[in-house]
Structures are given as C-alpha cells and as structure tokens.
C-alpha cells in the first residue's frame, strides 16, 4: 500500500510490568521489526535507512509507563 508509506505507525509492546514479558529486543525479533528497519524514537536521531515510518514502544498501562511516548 504505497499510499500509507508516510503514515506513522506505532507498535506497542504491552504488559512489560509482568516478569515474563519480552524485552524490547525479543519483541522486535518476534514482530520482525529490528532496529535498523524502524524510524527511531527521537526526532534528532531518525534512522534514514528505515523501510517505513514505524516504531516500537514498550509499555505498561497498569504502571502508566511508555504508552505516552508512542503518542
């Protein structure tokens, strides 16, 4: 879908407050979103080689952590 090429996409890895939760690196591997393919979290360090405008944010709604970063 080329028309969505520039639309930002956020992928949330939720439940990080649980001890059995995946670490970000493991989550990225499962989702096939390695660091070199995603956009970057900081505007000052965007990845120019990113294949799409997509980024992963690990979060816990229960702990109120991480999800606001994605928004």
Secondary structure by P-SEA (a helix, b strand, c coil): ccccccbbbbbbbccccccccccaaaaaaaaccccccccccccccccccccccbbbbbbcccccccccccc
